[in-house]
Amino acid sequence: MIAMENTQNLNEGRLANAWAALHKTANEGHVPSADAYRLAFTDPEFLLRREARGIRIQLEMLKPDLEQSRQGVNDTVVVFGSARFVAPEEAIAQLEDAQASGDVARIALAQRHMRNAKHYDNARLFARLVAEYSLQCEPENRLFICTGGGPGIMEAANRGAYEVGAPTPGLNITLPHEQKANPYVTPSLSFKFHYFAIRKMHFMMRAKALVAFPGGFGTLDELFEVITLVQTQKAKPVPIILFGTDFWKRLVNMDVLLEEGTISPQDMDLIHYTDDPQEAWDMIRKFYDLK
């Protein structure tokens, strides 16, 4: 028994020393010496080598999974959408400034922000509906609003959950122009990814539904990967809701795919259109028979 305790103390001591070395490197600007004897997991140069990519991928899988499980985040409603849409109050302020400047280009941009601010509002309202319901459930049955953690639609959805006191995860990504987590993501559930593929996998691992608001390339990438996974039965069936009927039907004519035989008639049932936050939530409740 004494020998086992001594071994445990020795291991804890070594890990404490390793942690101290990492702390000095990360927080104090300490440059570690090129020492082959250094523990591998305290060696940043080694971990960042091309050959260690598999380890980094595994760590990106493991860290968010363990933390979300520890905090009881088992089931999520994922909200996608443009990072470029702004809140109505910000859109109004931008339009007033643009009109005061008399700059035609600024006015046109501000008017577009005003037009799209409705999507921000709808994402916020939808998230509130989900979060209000979830807070009344037993912890093991709760649904958490999860987004990419950035601005725009992501901020709106996190904000809706935050405003009713619900925890809300954000799965952010490092980009050439650094993207910060929006202020409504729960700090202990704010994760940053390097690999898009692992981030998308995390979205699907806990998703009970996906709601896609109008967006750009990133939104389309995420949406069609989800549709493909469900279509090919690589992922369990979940409601896939396209919010903003006019936008989505102008952007993607699904009927063409059906007419040309590139999808089957039943594939059209994988997606649903809506323009109303309550209707979107009702679709999810009906799918799972939630009372």
N, C-alpha and C positions, 0 to 999 in steps of 0.2 A: 504493500500500500504506500509506504514511504517512497519507494523507488518510483512508483507511478506518479506521485505528486511532484517529485523532483523533476521528472521528465516533462511534466506539464508546465512547471514553472520555467524550465529551461526553454521550452518552445515558445512560451509567452514572452520571455525576455528577448529571444531572437526576433520575433515578430515586432515587438516594441522598437527594437533598434532599426529594423527595416522601415517601420513607419516613420521614425524620426528622420531617417535619410531621405525618404520621399518628401516629407514636410519641408525639409531644408531646400530641396530642389525646387518644389512648387511655389513655396511662399516666401523664401528668403533669397531667391536668386542664386543659390549655391550651385556651382557647376561641379558635378561629381567627376572624380578622376576616372580615366579609362582603365578600369580594373576588372580583369577577367574573373577575379574571385568574388565580385559583387553578386549578391543574390539576383537571379534572373528577373524576378518580378519587381525589383527596385532599380532596374537598369533601363531608363527611358530610351537610350539609343538602340538597345536590343529590341524592345517592344515595338519600336517604330520602323524596324527593318521590313523590307518587302516580304521576306520569308516568314515573318511573324504575323502576317495578315490574318491567317486562320485563327490565331489566338485573339486578335483584336475583334474579329467578327463574333467569336464565342462570348467574349466579355460584353459586347453590345447586346447580345441575346440575353445574357444572364442577369446583368445588373437591373434593368427595368423590370424584368419578370419577377425577380426576387422581391424587389421593393414594393411593387404593386400588390403582390400576393400578401406581403407582410402587412400592408395597410388596408387589406380587405377589398381591393379593386379586382374583382373577378369578371364582371360583365360590364360592357361599355356600349354606349351609343356614339358612334364616331361621326363627327361633322367635318366635312371637307368644304372648301370654297376659297375664293380669291383673297389673297393677302392685301389687295389694293383697295378694297372697299372701305369706306370710313363711316363712322357713326353719324347719325343725322345732325347732331349738334355741331360736329366738326364740319360737315358738308355745308351747313348754313353759314358758319363763320367764313369758310373759304369763298363761298359765293359772294358774301358781302364785301370781302376784301378785294375780290376780283372785279366786281362791279365798280368799286371805288377807284380802282386803278385804271379802268377803261381799256385794259389789255384784252383784245378779242380772244386770243388763244387761252389766256387764263380763265376768262369767263366761260368759254366752251368746256374747258376741263372741269371747272367747278360745277357747271350744270350737269355734266355726266356723273360727277360724284353725288350730286343731289338725287339724280335718277336712280342710282344704284344703292343709295343709303337704305332703301326699303329692305334690301336683302340682309343688311346688317341687323336691322330691327327684327326681321323675321327669324333670323338665326338665334338672336338673343331670346325672343319669346318662346321659340321651340325648346331651347335648352332649359328655360325656366319650368316649362310644363313637365319635362322629364325629371328634372331635379326635385320639384315639389312632390311628385308622385313617389320618387325613390326614397325621399326622407321619411315617408310614412311606412316604408317596408322594413322588415327585419334586415339586419346588416347583410346576411348571406344572400338576400334577394334584391339588393339594390343595383340600380343601373347608374353608371357614371358617364357624364358627358366627357368625351375625349376628343381632342383636336391635335393639330400639328403644332400648337403652342405659340404660333406667331400672331401677326396683326390681322386686321380685316375680319373676315367671317370667323376665323379661328378665335380671335379676341371676343367677338360677339357671343359665340357659344359658351366659351369659358366664363364670360361675364354674366350671362344669364344664370348659370349654375351657381356662380360665386354670390350673386345678389340674394339668393335664398339660403345661403349658408351651406351649400353642398361642396364637398371636395371635388376637384376637377383636374384630371391629368392633362399634360401637354407633352407631345413627343416632337421636340424641335429638331432641326437639322442645321449643321454648319454649312454656310453658303459663302461664296466669294465676298459678298457684302454682308457682313455679320448680321444675323437675325437674332434678336433678343426675344426671350419669352415675354409674352404679354403679362400685364400686372395681375391678371385674374386667375392664372394657373396656380394651383396649390403648390407652394415651394417644394414640399417634400415629394411631389409627384411631377416635378418639372425635369424632364430628361432631354439630353442632347445626343444626337446621333451623327456619325460620320457617313455611314452606309445607308443609302436610300432603301436598299432591299431589306435590310434588317428592320428599319423603321416601319416599312409597309407590313412586314410580317407581324410586328407588334400590334399594329392597328387591327389586323385580322384575328390575332390570337384570342382576344377578349370580346370582339365585336358581336353584339346581338342585333345590330342594325347599322346601316350606313346612310347618311343623308348628305347628298352632294348639292351644294348651292353653286350658282354660277362662278366659274373660275377659269384659270388659264391652263397652261401645259401641265403643271403639277397636279391640278385637280383632275384633269383628264387621265393622266397617268395612273393616279390612285383609283379612280372610278373604274376604268376598263380592266385593271388588274383584278379588282374585286369581282366584277361581272364574269371575267374569264374563270376565276377560281371556283365560283359558284356553279357556272355552267358546266365545267368539267368535273364537278364534284370533288375537287381538291379541297374545298372548304364547305362547311355546313351551310344549308340554305338560310339566308337572312333577308329581311326586307332591305331593298336597295331603292331609295327614294330620291328622285331628282326634283329638287325644289326650284321653281321658276320655270313653268311650263314653256312659255314663249321662248326663253333663252335656249333651253335644251332642244326644243323641236326645230328651232332655226339652225342650231349648231350641228346636230346629228340627226339625220333622217333615217331612223331605224327601219322604216318601211322599205327603203332601198335594199337593205341587207336581206330582208325577207323576200322581196321580189326577185332578187338575184340568186336566191338559194344559198347564201353564205351563212345564214343562221336558220334554225328550225322555228316553226310557229310557236312552240312552247317556250322558246327563249325570250319571246316578247313579254312573257309573264314574269320575267326576273326583275323588271324595273317598273316603278310606279311614279307618276307625275303628280305634283301638287303645288299650290300657291298659298296654302294656309297652314300655319304652325299647328293648330289643333288637329287638322286632318292628317298631317304627317304623324303626329303622336298617336292618333286613333288607328292608323294603319299598323303601327308597331304593336299597339295593345291588342288589336284583333289577331295579328299573326301569332302572338303568344298567349292569347286568351287571358290577358291581364284585366283584373277587375278594378 
